[in-house]
Amino acid sequence: MSIFINMKLYDLINEEKYTFNEKGDLYNKEGLLIELIDENNSVVGRTTIYSPYFGGVIDNEYYDLYKNNENLNTDNSLYLFDLFVEPNSRNKGCASKIIDRCKNIVKDCNHQYLCLISDMSNLPAKSLYEKHSFNVDYEDD
């Protein structure tokens, strides 16, 4: 059992196994597409992030976040949209790598928040976001 855990931990921290491909621009409607590429040059995961200030394809519910969090605004936040990991690459740390890359982009751009909307009945996603210290600012029925 401990050998399996150690092997899995190695996969999670092996930085040479994955690279990122980024296309687009945070500050336009299409945003920045971030792809996680494995050693076989296959896309194993992706997301798009962008500034909500530029009115990209954003969920209407996103603007409810501004009503419920006085510190959050379109000038200090980036929006993570459509995080996806290929089924055969799940539970290997790929989603965490993508979120960590997004967090670094937020810092590099001098923003303060990385935001997203998720269906909280999606328990794997909820667990992932809790692991990365996302806070629930708004819940609807």
Disulfide bonds with the S-S distance in Angstrom:
none
